Amino acid sequence: MARGTPIAAVAGLLIFLAGAPAWAQTETATPTQYQFVVQKIELCTNSTCTSPTVLGQGSQAFDIGSGQVSAGQAAGTFLTDFSLAANQTFTHIRVTHTRAIDITATAPTFQAGGQACVTGAGGDIVTAATITEVLAEVTTGSAAVSQVFFVPNTDANNAPGGLAATYATEGIVLIDGTTMTITKPLSSPFTSGGTAPTFDVAFDVADTISFIVASGTTCNVFLGPPSVTITIK
């Protein structure tokens, strides 16, 4: 049995939308919280993951927000003992995680009606049962607090083009109203041998949040995907 060393979540990662609407008043921000719950991490020998190897399974929160270190720590405790058959070549990694993403972010200089735009519990939270839009209202004039977003359905009401093509390109599959998988290629194929592999997953969440003034006093926020690099050594 071999135990991998720290792997960070590959989840919430790459979610969703090709870009924020091209509205005139827009400012990007780097979130201090970008958290989702990982349920399973698997190694795959192809992009369809027909015979995956489970590296870890359960339920654990991962926060990849700016300045957070818990993603790697969480992954290290999430992985269970696993065995890799010798001389098996792995090309992809698949993560099952919640569609709910907890975000905390503040627009550095942006204002609506003279107040700063921030995420907040008073926002118009889009639920799993009513995902028909990309934008969610946010509160203004107070400190940012966590706000829940959902990876939206591939619905015609969601831009661009219902999101189906974007999800297919990004390896996203919506399992049900609360769960999704995302499959991503490794930076290079890995062939298993006699020693335990080391998993290295690097994230960048810079400027993944877009604040938008929908009207003179209303802020909206758009959730974008972090970049991710996955390497097995």
VEXVOVEX-475427 format. One line per 10 residues: number of its first residue (from 1); for each residue x, y, z of N, C-alpha, C, O, CB. Coordinates in pm, whole numbers, always signed. Each point is the difference from the previous one (the first is absolute). Glycine has a CB too. Layout:
// VEXVOVEX-475427
NUM = X,Y,Z,X,Y,Z,X,Y,Z,X,Y,Z,X,Y,Z  ...
This chain:
// VEXVOVEX-475427
1 = +86,-120,+0,-86,+120,+0,+89,+124,+0,+103,+4,+67,-289,-127,+57  +145,+220,-197,+80,+121,-9,-83,+120,+39,-117,+11,-38,+257,-114,-143  -81,+193,+255,-71,+123,+38,+65,+116,-72,+121,+23,+11,-185,-116,+216  -18,+167,-302,+53,+117,-67,+22,+112,+100,-60,+0,+107,-57,-66,-318  +202,+161,+178,+22,+116,+83,-66,+119,-65,-49,-10,-113,+265,-83,+201  -218,+207,-19,-114,+88,-11,-55,+23,-140,+72,+33,-95,+17,+71,+293  -215,-122,-207,-72,+36,-121,-99,+107,+41,-64,-13,+105,+91,-219,-213  -41,+334,+31,-100,+100,+32,-122,-27,-86,+9,-71,-99,+167,+242,+163  -287,-116,-27,-123,-26,-72,+9,+47,-142,+67,+99,-30,-192,-81,+240  +61,-88,-297,+0,+41,-138,-138,+47,-30,-41,+2,-116,+222,-163,+51
11 = -252,+198,+161,-138,+14,-19,-39,+136,-45,+68,+59,-83,-99,-229,+247  -69,+220,-116,-65,+124,-28,+74,+72,-102,-45,+103,-50,-44,-93,+273  +187,-52,-252,+100,+50,-85,-57,+35,-125,-24,+120,+18,+187,-247,+89  -184,+111,-175,-3,+32,-137,-139,+13,-36,-43,-53,-102,+252,-58,+55  -273,+172,+118,-137,-14,-13,-49,+88,-105,+64,+100,+32,-81,-163,+196  -22,+84,-288,-117,+48,-54,+7,+96,-110,-10,-45,-114,-67,+2,+320  +91,+153,-191,-44,+91,-102,+115,+57,-76,+107,+25,+55,-304,+27,+80  +175,-32,-258,+108,+44,-88,+47,+141,+33,+116,+33,-24,-206,-181,-153  +4,+231,+230,+39,+136,+33,-118,+81,+47,-115,-36,-29,+299,+23,-137  -159,+121,+238,-109,+82,+50,-65,+78,-113,+64,+27,-101,+52,-9,+322
21 = -243,+18,-205,-66,+80,-103,+77,+128,-26,+61,+57,+91,-281,-152,-23  +218,+139,-190,+79,+117,-39,-76,+127,+35,-40,+76,-89,+149,-206,-97  -128,+154,+316,-64,+120,+46,+105,+106,+29,+116,-32,+28,-306,-102,+68  +149,+259,-104,+98,+109,+8,+66,+8,+137,+121,+22,+7,-255,+103,-176  +59,-142,+276,+54,+19,+134,+30,-135,+63,-87,-61,+61,-40,+276,-37  +251,-260,-37,+41,-131,+50,+137,+11,+67,+88,+69,-51,-222,-185,-130  +152,+48,+293,+130,-6,+66,+24,-142,+49,-90,-63,+58,+74,+307,+11  +135,-295,-92,+33,-134,+47,+61,+6,+140,+56,+102,+40,-21,-177,-278  -46,-36,+310,+52,-9,+137,+52,-141,+24,-43,-96,-65,-118,+274,+145  +254,-190,+14,+54,-129,+41,-68,-43,+130,+10,+72,+100,+214,-22,-211
31 = -293,-162,+113,-75,-40,+120,+92,-46,+113,+104,-60,-23,-294,-6,-124  +150,+96,+269,+71,-52,+117,-54,-136,+40,+64,-74,+75,-21,+307,+3  -161,-268,-128,-59,-132,+20,-51,-52,-134,-68,+73,-73,+4,-17,+314  +95,-180,-273,-50,-67,-119,-10,-147,+40,+91,-78,-24,+14,+248,-145  -218,-206,+230,-10,-128,+70,-110,-89,-56,-109,+47,-33,+195,+67,+237  -58,-242,-214,-95,-100,-47,+27,-129,+77,+103,-12,+65,-119,+119,-297  -77,-202,+225,+15,-126,+71,+32,-111,-99,-78,-28,-91,-83,+105,+270  +276,-140,-161,+45,-110,-85,-54,-132,+55,+5,-25,+121,+203,+153,-185  -259,-211,-26,-55,-129,+40,+83,-118,-49,-1,-107,+61,-222,+212,-64  +296,-86,-107,+82,-110,-53,+107,+56,-92,-24,+96,-73,-171,-256,+90
41 = +314,+98,-13,+109,+32,-92,+46,-131,-63,+29,-97,+70,+43,+302,+67  -65,-206,-272,+35,-123,-71,+106,+27,-106,+4,+107,-60,-234,-194,+101  +317,-11,-63,+93,+1,-112,-60,-80,-114,-67,-101,+22,+265,+124,+132  -174,+23,-277,-63,-63,-117,+105,-30,-107,+100,+71,-12,-316,+50,+62  +190,-226,-126,+90,-37,-110,-42,+60,-133,+68,-17,-101,-19,-193,+222  -163,+280,-121,-46,+69,-121,-94,+112,+40,-35,+14,+117,+59,-225,-254  -66,+291,+40,-81,+119,+29,-142,-35,+46,-66,+84,+61,+201,+39,-228  -182,-245,+138,-135,-39,+41,-1,-74,+134,-107,-33,+51,+45,+19,-291  +178,-12,+296,+12,-64,+132,-81,-129,+9,-78,-19,+93,+114,+244,+7  -17,-313,-197,-78,-123,-4,+37,-97,+112,-85,-75,+47,+66,+104,-292
51 = +145,-29,+289,+43,-88,+110,+85,+79,+98,+122,-20,+5,-129,-183,-158  -55,+292,+231,+78,+89,+87,+57,-72,+122,-53,-102,+45,-89,+290,-122  +249,-132,+131,+57,-43,+127,-33,+105,+105,+39,+116,-15,+149,-244,-101  -259,+90,+221,-42,+95,+104,+118,+31,+91,+61,-91,+58,-298,+4,-67  +269,+215,+20,+108,+44,+90,-54,+42,+136,+68,-15,+101,+63,+89,-300  -252,-22,+201,-60,+46,+124,-150,+13,-17,-46,+34,-109,+257,+85,+171  -287,-144,+43,-146,+8,-7,-53,+38,+137,+50,-48,+101,-58,-124,-286  -95,+257,+188,-57,+44,+126,-73,+132,-19,-77,+15,-94,+257,-134,+220  -154,+214,-38,-60,+134,-10,+90,+96,+75,+8,-4,+123,-244,-89,-142  +303,+180,-55,+95,+92,+64,+3,+133,-74,+5,+4,-123,+133,-199,+202
61 = -141,+304,-2,+2,+134,-58,+143,+37,-41,+95,-28,+73,-293,+95,+68  +211,-4,-257,+127,+49,-50,-15,+149,-28,-94,+42,-68,+154,-268,-32  +30,+306,+152,-2,+144,-24,+127,+38,-75,+110,-12,+54,-249,+54,+155  +123,+5,-334,+116,+38,-80,+9,+152,-14,+67,+50,-90,-81,-269,-34  -55,+293,+211,+3,+145,-4,+139,+55,+22,+88,-69,+52,-321,+70,+27  +253,+124,-118,+129,+65,+12,+50,-4,+143,-72,+38,+92,+14,+110,-284  +182,-194,+212,+60,-4,+132,-35,-122,+81,+51,-18,+110,-55,+259,-117  -85,-327,-47,-38,-120,+74,+103,-111,-24,+55,-12,-109,-299,+76,+92  +268,-142,+118,+89,-115,-15,-74,-131,+25,+58,-108,-6,+135,+251,+76  -324,-131,-41,-75,-118,+41,-24,-98,-113,-28,-118,+26,-79,+258,+145
71 = +117,-96,-297,-27,-92,-110,+97,-117,+3,-43,-116,-4,-44,+305,-134  +216,-162,+146,+98,-107,+6,-11,-81,+127,+14,-122,-2,+135,+259,-138  -174,-70,+253,-13,-70,+126,-121,-93,-2,+6,-114,+45,+103,+306,+73  -220,-141,-172,-122,-80,-7,+20,-121,-89,-46,-110,+32,-91,+314,+6  +206,-185,-149,+22,-110,-92,+86,-108,+63,-24,-119,-22,+2,+275,-168  +121,-115,+267,+87,-96,+64,-75,-93,+94,+36,-117,+13,+148,+280,-33  -289,-112,+87,-79,-83,+90,-116,-68,-72,-57,-95,+52,+121,+246,+136  -100,-103,-307,-112,-56,-74,+38,-133,-66,-82,-91,-6,-4,+322,-34  +210,-241,-8,+43,-121,-70,+5,-118,+96,+46,+11,+113,+85,+129,-274  -179,-254,+112,+11,-124,+76,+107,-87,-66,+53,+35,-105,-297,-23,+177
81 = +276,-125,-9,+95,-91,-63,-55,-47,-134,-117,-36,-11,+202,-38,+237  -1,+75,-326,-44,-44,-133,+115,-76,-65,+116,+20,+34,-275,+176,-57  +125,-282,-69,+101,-76,-72,-8,+33,-148,-109,+14,-55,+100,-199,+226  +126,+198,-235,+7,+24,-143,+67,-122,-64,+111,-38,+36,-99,+292,-4  -82,-313,-127,+57,-115,-69,+127,+44,-73,+6,+108,-59,-234,-213,+32  +330,+19,+32,+127,+33,-65,-16,+14,-150,-79,-70,-63,+200,-52,+244  -45,+216,-236,+5,+23,-144,-135,+40,-59,-32,-33,-114,+217,-132,+103  -265,+236,+90,-127,+54,-48,+17,+150,-23,+49,+71,+87,-182,-250,+37  +93,+226,-240,+18,+140,-35,-128,+78,+26,-106,-32,-53,+276,-32,-120  -157,+169,+254,-113,+86,+34,+14,+132,-74,+109,+56,-10,-132,-165,+238
91 = -87,+158,-279,+2,+121,-82,-87,+113,+55,+21,+117,-35,+23,-262,-159  -142,+111,+280,-96,+100,+47,-28,-20,+149,+28,-105,+57,-131,+117,-287  +47,+91,+291,-48,-8,+138,-144,+51,+2,-32,+99,-66,+267,-67,+162  -320,-101,-20,-142,+38,+8,-37,+27,+145,+35,-77,+90,-90,-60,-296  -16,+246,+227,-43,+39,+134,-152,+12,+2,-59,+64,-87,+277,+58,+129  -279,-183,+57,-143,+17,+24,-15,+98,+116,+60,-20,+106,-116,-215,-190  -23,+339,+65,-16,+101,+106,-134,+69,-13,-71,-18,-99,+319,+52,+107  -281,+44,+93,-128,+69,+2,-5,+113,-103,+102,+60,-34,-123,-117,+276  -97,+83,-291,-19,+114,-90,-5,+132,+77,+13,+107,-59,-137,-256,-99  +106,+142,+287,+0,+121,+84,+144,+44,+26,+84,-80,+41,-303,+11,+67
101 = +246,+198,-133,+132,+59,+22,-17,+119,+94,-79,+90,-28,+163,-166,-202  -10,+77,+341,-7,+112,+94,+110,+101,-35,+118,-35,-4,-213,-115,+187  +54,+273,-207,+92,+105,-45,-5,+118,+95,-108,+42,+43,+79,-115,-282  +147,+129,+273,+9,+127,+71,+93,+91,-80,+115,-35,-25,-157,-75,+252  -8,+227,-266,+81,+90,-82,-51,+143,+11,-118,+23,+26,+169,-211,-185  +41,+283,+139,-32,+142,+3,+57,+66,-124,+114,-28,-38,-116,+30,+290  -76,+85,-316,+53,+77,-111,+94,+107,+57,-44,+81,+82,-166,-124,-224  +336,+45,+101,+97,+91,+63,-40,+147,-4,+15,+70,+100,+157,-232,-163  -223,+209,-48,-33,+143,-12,-139,+23,-55,-45,+114,-10,+285,-68,-23  -309,-152,-2,-129,+11,-68,-109,+43,+97,+0,-42,+116,+72,-133,-280
111 = -164,+256,+118,-111,+43,+84,-129,+5,-80,-1,+25,-120,+160,+106,+262  -269,-154,-71,-135,+19,-56,-76,+89,+97,-15,-34,+117,+17,-194,-236  -48,+340,+72,-71,+92,+87,+85,+50,+114,-52,+29,+107,-155,-144,-167  +340,+126,+38,+89,+52,+102,+43,-102,+103,+67,+36,+97,-174,+178,-131  +72,-339,+17,+37,-104,+95,+81,-108,-70,-21,-28,-118,-184,+76,+255  +299,-109,-62,+84,-104,-58,-81,-125,-29,-92,-35,+74,+289,+126,+49  -162,-159,-233,-64,-127,-36,+70,-114,+71,+122,-14,-9,-190,+107,-216  -8,-176,+296,+56,-115,+71,-96,-118,-12,-119,+18,-25,+241,+135,+186  -69,-273,-144,-89,-115,+12,-66,+5,+137,+57,+53,+95,+86,-192,-252  -263,+84,+167,-68,+8,+128,-118,-93,+10,-59,-42,-100,+131,+275,+115
121 = -106,-266,+110,-111,-92,+26,-133,+56,-47,-95,-76,-21,+221,-12,+217  -134,+220,-213,-124,+60,-46,-16,-3,-150,-97,+55,-54,+105,+89,+251  +85,-208,-266,-6,-5,-145,-110,-90,-50,-59,-78,+75,+301,+123,-80  -270,-34,-124,-100,-82,-66,+65,-133,-34,+58,-15,-108,-180,+219,+14  +113,-300,+184,+70,-128,-15,-77,-90,-95,-118,-27,+22,+215,+48,+210  -30,-66,-336,-62,-89,-98,+10,-142,+52,+109,-49,+26,-52,+205,-218  -171,-223,+208,+0,-134,+58,+4,-108,-108,-20,+27,-118,-107,+62,+313  +153,-210,-152,+10,-111,-95,-130,-21,-75,+0,-44,-115,+170,-62,+263  -281,+136,-83,-131,-24,-62,-37,+108,-100,-90,-20,-82,+21,-97,+288  +135,+232,-200,-41,+112,-86,+119,+62,-72,+9,+122,-12,-200,-77,+167
131 = +282,-129,-202,+117,+53,-68,-38,+39,-143,-6,-85,-88,+161,-57,+231  -182,+268,-163,-35,+47,-134,+77,+126,-36,-31,+64,-101,-196,-165,+127  +325,+139,+54,+73,+121,-28,+143,-12,+47,+32,-84,+84,-243,+216,-65  +296,-49,-73,+142,-2,+35,+31,+97,+112,+89,-25,+81,-36,-40,-315  -125,+173,+240,+30,+106,+97,-78,-19,+129,-109,-58,+0,+155,+213,-189  +10,-107,+298,-70,+0,+129,+20,+136,+65,+109,+57,-6,-77,-307,+33  -137,+300,+35,+10,+129,+67,+99,-8,+116,+19,-106,+58,-256,+160,-123  +300,+58,+98,+86,+5,+118,-37,+121,+85,-61,+95,-49,+247,-211,-76  -148,+110,+251,-27,+113,+88,+105,+108,-21,+105,-26,-58,-213,-127,+226  +80,+273,-122,+95,+110,-12,+16,+70,+134,-87,-6,+86,+25,+36,-327
141 = +176,+37,+256,+19,+88,+113,+40,-66,+130,-3,+65,+105,-159,+74,-212  +201,-265,+105,+43,-67,+123,+113,-95,-34,+33,-19,-117,-265,+39,+219  +291,-81,+1,+110,-93,-23,-49,-123,-75,-113,-45,+20,+227,+128,+187  -29,-138,-293,-36,-118,-76,-16,-121,+92,+80,-22,+90,+41,+115,-289  -225,-171,+174,-18,-128,+68,-27,-106,-106,-22,+31,-117,-68,+81,+328  +91,-236,-170,-16,-111,-94,-137,+1,-67,-102,+25,+64,+261,-159,+75  -159,+107,-268,-123,-10,-76,+5,-127,-85,+104,-34,-56,-130,+286,+52  -87,-321,-5,-6,-127,-72,-36,+23,-146,-92,+74,-33,+26,-190,+245  +142,+50,-300,-30,-2,-142,-13,-145,-44,+55,-90,+64,+67,+308,-103  -194,-242,-68,-13,-133,-57,+51,-2,-143,-24,+94,-76,-172,-140,+226
151 = +264,-61,-185,+35,-20,-140,-131,-15,-76,-77,-91,+30,+303,-20,+26  -254,+197,-152,-133,+3,-61,-27,-116,-95,+91,-67,-48,-82,+311,+69  -139,-266,-45,-42,-101,-96,+40,+38,-142,+30,+116,-27,-220,-174,+176  +192,-39,-238,+23,+29,-142,-134,+38,-63,-48,-65,-92,+246,-96,+80  -254,+266,+64,-133,+46,-38,+12,+110,-105,+98,+73,-3,-188,-133,+231  -11,+70,-312,+3,+102,-104,+5,+141,+58,+43,+93,-68,-170,-248,-80  +82,+171,+272,+4,+131,+64,+141,+39,+43,+26,+117,+31,-258,-153,+46  +323,-60,-74,+137,+27,+40,+87,+23,-122,-4,-77,-96,-28,-60,+303  +111,+242,-203,+90,+31,-111,+137,-58,+29,+31,-22,+117,-159,+234,-170  +213,-237,-47,-33,+10,-142,-51,-132,-56,+54,-105,+32,+118,+284,-54
161 = -275,-174,-60,-51,-117,-70,-47,-112,+88,+10,-117,-37,+140,+178,-140  -202,-27,+296,-50,-103,+89,+108,-71,+80,-32,-86,+82,-151,+59,-239  +310,+60,+135,+115,-52,+76,+36,-145,-31,+103,-48,+47,-167,+205,+129  -16,-228,-252,+29,-142,-26,+135,-18,-67,+77,-88,+39,-322,+44,-58  +274,+125,-82,+127,-12,-71,+118,+34,+92,+104,-65,-4,-221,+122,-213  +100,+47,+300,+104,+40,+94,+29,-112,+100,+116,-30,+28,-185,+270,-53  -36,-301,+78,+18,-108,+96,+69,-120,-64,+85,-63,+63,-288,+142,+59  +166,-111,-245,+63,-113,-68,+149,+26,-18,+82,-90,+19,-298,+39,-137  +251,+174,+81,+141,+36,-18,+76,-7,+131,+115,-43,+2,-178,+190,-194  +1,-106,+301,+65,+5,+131,-5,-133,+75,+55,-11,+109,-113,+251,-100
171 = -9,-342,-66,-8,-130,+66,-98,-4,+116,+16,-80,+92,+216,+44,-158  -333,+122,+64,-98,+9,+108,-123,-82,-34,-54,+9,-110,+138,+220,+169  -129,-309,+36,-125,-76,-13,-84,+28,+125,+46,-23,+112,+65,-159,-254  -232,+231,+123,-91,+25,+111,-73,-130,+31,-76,-51,-83,+49,+296,+18  +50,-300,+184,-58,-129,+38,-147,+16,+40,-85,-75,-46,+312,-3,+120  -254,+175,+11,-136,+28,+43,-4,+145,+47,+90,+78,-31,-132,-321,+97  -61,+280,+10,-15,+138,+40,+106,+49,+98,+13,+121,+19,-251,-150,-57  +313,-61,+99,+97,+41,+102,+142,-46,-27,+93,+46,+67,-279,-50,+92  +206,-86,-254,+131,-64,-18,+46,+7,-146,-82,-2,-92,+30,-150,+284  +183,+161,-210,+60,+3,-134,+133,-72,+2,+58,-25,+107,-174,+243,-158
181 = +165,-252,-67,+137,-48,-13,+74,+90,-98,-61,+64,-86,-9,-303,+136  +200,+244,-34,+84,+71,-96,+122,-86,-26,+66,-47,+93,-147,+276,-14  +111,-250,-206,+111,-85,-41,+102,+86,-74,-34,+71,-94,-118,-275,+79  +277,+195,+59,+105,+83,-58,+123,-85,-33,+32,-95,+72,-117,+293,+57  +153,-164,-238,+122,-74,-33,+114,+36,+95,+9,+113,+47,-81,-121,-287  +158,-89,+266,+122,+27,+73,+93,+82,-88,-16,+1,-122,-8,-215,+256  +121,+281,-74,+93,+80,-80,+78,-89,-96,+43,+45,-106,-25,+121,+293  +1,-293,-149,+58,-100,-89,-45,-136,+52,-21,-14,+120,+223,+160,-180  -216,-248,-27,-41,-133,+46,+96,-56,+104,+120,+28,-3,-226,-68,-219  +52,-39,+314,+79,-59,+107,-13,-152,-5,-112,-52,-4,+80,+258,+148
191 = +144,-278,-144,-1,-146,+3,+44,-47,+137,+107,+36,+48,-58,-48,-295  -133,-68,+310,+26,-45,+137,+117,-96,+5,+24,-76,-93,-265,+106,+147  +314,-24,+58,+116,-87,+21,-1,-55,+140,-107,-27,+55,+238,+158,-222  -15,-148,+226,+10,-62,+131,-3,+96,+117,-1,-45,+114,+126,-130,-224  -126,+306,+86,+0,+98,+108,-127,+82,+0,-67,+13,-103,+316,-3,+93  -282,+44,+126,-122,+81,+12,+16,+132,-75,+103,+66,+13,-152,-171,+211  -50,+143,-303,+11,+126,-74,-26,+120,+90,-61,-11,+106,-12,-109,-313  +121,+234,+162,-29,+127,+66,-90,+80,-92,+29,+17,-118,+191,-19,+243  -330,+53,-70,-95,+79,-77,+22,+147,+30,+8,+41,+116,-176,-230,-113  +178,+268,-107,+21,+144,+15,-108,+73,-80,-4,-10,-123,+256,-21,+155
201 = -338,+103,+38,-108,+74,-66,+13,+147,+39,-8,+34,+118,-146,-237,-118  +173,+289,-97,+19,+143,+26,-119,+79,-53,-48,-25,-111,+298,-3,+99  -298,+123,+92,-115,+82,-35,+38,+147,-8,+95,+45,+64,-245,-212,+44  +75,+240,-188,+10,+145,-3,-141,+56,-6,-71,-20,-98,+299,+14,-17  -269,+78,+222,-135,+56,+5,-2,+150,-26,-103,+65,+18,+41,-244,+144  +174,+234,-205,+8,+145,-24,-105,+44,-101,-12,-58,-108,+257,+54,+161  -319,+107,-18,-97,+64,-90,-105,-97,-53,-43,+12,-114,+219,+148,+50  -217,-257,+146,-102,-94,-44,-142,+48,+29,-97,-62,-45,+260,-120,+83  -177,+292,+36,-132,+55,+31,-17,+131,-75,+89,+85,+0,-89,-195,+228  -115,+127,-293,-32,+125,-69,-120,+66,+67,-107,-59,+9,+199,-32,-227
211 = -73,+214,+265,-110,+80,+53,-52,+89,-112,+77,+60,-75,+19,-64,+311  -227,+13,-246,-64,+73,-109,-109,+89,+58,-78,-44,+85,+128,-143,-250  -57,+310,+120,-110,+89,+39,-111,-19,-102,+9,+45,-114,+149,+124,+223  -265,-236,-65,-113,-24,-90,-88,+123,-13,-62,+22,-104,+67,-263,+168  -9,+321,+42,-70,+128,-2,+77,+94,+91,+106,-37,+51,-334,-71,-95  +179,+226,+65,+76,+98,+76,+34,-40,+141,+103,+41,+53,-211,+125,-190  +22,-247,+201,+22,-36,+140,+3,-151,+23,-3,-45,+115,-108,+258,-52  +117,-291,-169,-5,-146,+13,+129,-63,-49,+41,+23,-114,-289,-18,+85  +313,-83,+115,+117,-77,-40,-42,-143,-35,-88,-57,+63,+236,+198,+85  -84,-194,-248,-12,-143,-30,+140,-58,+1,+99,+73,-13,-310,-40,-125
221 = +219,-163,+153,+131,-64,+3,-2,-123,-90,-100,-72,-7,+142,+156,+242  +69,-106,-304,+12,-107,-96,+116,-89,+42,+111,+48,+21,-205,+96,-207  +69,-274,+199,+100,-95,+47,+73,-64,-117,-63,-59,-88,-76,+15,+291  +272,+57,-205,+81,-58,-106,+89,-110,+53,+11,-18,+121,-16,+235,-240  +69,-293,+30,+79,-115,+42,+145,+34,+33,+59,+85,-67,-207,-222,-73  +206,+74,+240,+144,+11,+23,+75,-75,-109,-58,-83,-70,+21,+104,+319  +164,+7,-264,+85,-83,-85,+60,-110,+87,+17,+17,+120,+35,+178,-276  -20,-309,+94,+53,-114,+76,+104,-74,-83,-16,-18,-121,-203,-4,+246  +324,-21,-59,+103,-83,-63,+18,-125,+86,+26,+10,+120,+92,+193,-222  -132,-321,+40,+6,-126,+73,+121,-80,-48,+14,-28,-119,-266,+27,+147
231 = +337,-36,+65,+121,-76,-35,+14,-119,+96,-21,+14,+120,+133,+196,-210  -77,-326,+35,+32,-116,+82,+146,-32,-19,+48,-9,-114,-284,-82,+98  +309,+73,+125,+144,-25,-7,+32,-139,+55,+117,-40,+2,-72,+286,+22
